[in-house]
Amino acid sequence: MGILAWIVFGGLAGLVAGYLMGGGGGSIIDIIVGIVGALLGGFIMGLVGHAGVTGWNWRSFEVAVLGAMVLLFVLRLVRGRERVRGRG
């Protein structure tokens, strides 16, 4: 896929992941998280021996959304810890 396709694909995945996770950090943040999450999802799938993001198809979209959801989860854990530290 070309860079523009990655941006659109990851952006859509990020928006869906933000929606499924109960709201993300806003549309722009969700799009950025989706792009990075698509790469993360492809990497994780490669580690377990499966194909990652292979093109513009439903399986790749599921991998991208899953990667974005994992990334959103980790970011929320980190942000939660920062908020707790800031109060003390």
C-alpha positions in Angstrom: 0.0 0.0 0.0 1.1 3.6 -0.7 1.6 6.1 2.1 -1.7 7.8 1.4 -3.5 4.5 1.6 -1.8 3.7 4.9 -2.9 7.1 6.3 -6.5 6.6 5.2 -6.6 2.9 6.3 -5.0 3.6 9.7 -7.2 6.7 10.2 -10.3 4.7 9.7 -9.1 2.0 12.0 -8.2 4.5 14.6 -11.7 6.1 14.5 -13.3 2.7 14.8 -11.0 1.7 17.6 -11.7 4.9 19.5 -15.4 4.3 19.1 -15.2 0.7 20.3 -13.0 1.7 23.3 -15.6 4.3 24.5 -14.1 7.4 23.0 -10.5 8.2 22.3 -8.5 11.3 22.5 -10.3 13.1 19.7 -10.5 12.5 16.0 -6.9 13.6 15.2 -5.4 11.6 18.0 -7.5 8.6 17.0 -6.3 8.8 13.4 -2.6 9.0 14.5 -3.2 6.1 16.9 -4.8 4.2 14.1 -1.9 4.6 11.8 0.6 3.5 14.4 -1.8 0.8 15.6 -2.0 -0.6 12.1 1.7 -1.0 12.1 1.6 -2.4 15.6 -1.1 -4.9 14.7 0.8 -6.0 11.6 3.9 -6.5 13.7 2.1 -8.5 16.4 0.5 -10.7 13.8 3.9 -11.3 12.3 5.2 -12.4 15.7 2.6 -15.1 16.0 3.1 -16.3 12.5 0.1 -14.8 10.7 -0.1 -12.2 7.9 -0.5 -8.7 9.2 -1.8 -5.8 7.1 -1.6 -7.2 3.5 -3.7 -4.6 1.6 -7.1 -3.0 1.5 -9.3 -5.9 2.8 -11.4 -6.8 5.9 -8.8 -9.0 7.5 -6.2 -6.3 7.4 -8.7 -3.8 8.7 -9.5 -6.0 11.6 -5.7 -6.3 12.4 -5.3 -2.5 12.1 -8.3 -1.9 14.5 -7.0 -4.5 16.9 -3.5 -2.9 16.9 -5.1 0.6 17.4 -7.2 -0.8 20.3 -4.0 -2.3 22.0 -2.2 1.0 21.5 -5.2 3.0 23.0 -5.3 0.7 25.9 -1.6 1.2 26.6 -1.9 4.9 26.2 -4.8 5.1 28.7 -2.8 3.1 31.2 0.2 5.5 30.9 -2.1 8.6 31.0 -3.9 7.2 34.1 -0.5 6.8 35.9 0.5 10.3 35.0 -2.7 11.7 36.4 -2.3 9.8 39.6 1.3 11.0 40.0 0.3 14.6 39.3 -2.2 14.6 42.2 0.2 13.5 44.9 
